[in-house]
Amino acid sequence: MPARRAPPSTSPSSRSPYGEGTGRGLLGLRERVAVYGGELDARRRLGGGFRVRARIPLDRP
């Protein structure tokens, strides 16, 4: 899936260009990944943007 760029915010007080949010997106994602025994790594990229990697163990039958 290609990356999608957010349009610039028109309001200086807006936290997200997609509207009001709780500000817990990565925290919530980290919690959901942990439920399955996984790990989440999110960091800035040198050229701009972010990299998010989730590792979730798979049980094989």
N, C-alpha and C positions, 0 to 999 in steps of 0.2 A: 504494500500500500504506500503510495507516495506521501511524503510529508506535507502537511497543510500549514500554511502561514496564517497567523492571526492578523486581522486588519488592525491598524493603529487605533488606540483608544482616543476618543474625542473628549473625554472628561478626565481632568487631572486627578480626581478623587477615585476614579474607577480602578479596582484591583485587577480586573480581568476584562479583556476586550470582548469576551463572550457573555458578560453580564455579571450579576452578583453571584459570588460563590462563597463557600465556607472557608476557603483558604487551607483545606486539609486534603487536597488531591493526592499528593505524594504520600502523605501519612496514611491515608485510607488505603491506597494501593499497597503500601508496605505491609499494613496489617492483614489485608486479604491474601497476599502472597505468603505471609508467615503462617497463616492458618493451614496451608498445605506443606509446611516445612521448607519453604523456599526463602530466597534472599532477593532483595531489590537494591540495585545500585543506580543512583541518579547523580549526574555531574555535568558541569558545563564543558562545552567543547572549545578548544582553542580558537577555532575559526568562527565561533558564534553558535548559538543554539544549545541544546541539551542532548545528552544521551541517557536513555533509561533502559536498563537491562533487568529483566526478571528471570530468575532461575528457579524452576519448580521441579522437584524430583518426580520421575515417572515410575510407578509401580508396574513391573512387567508380570504378566500372568504366568 
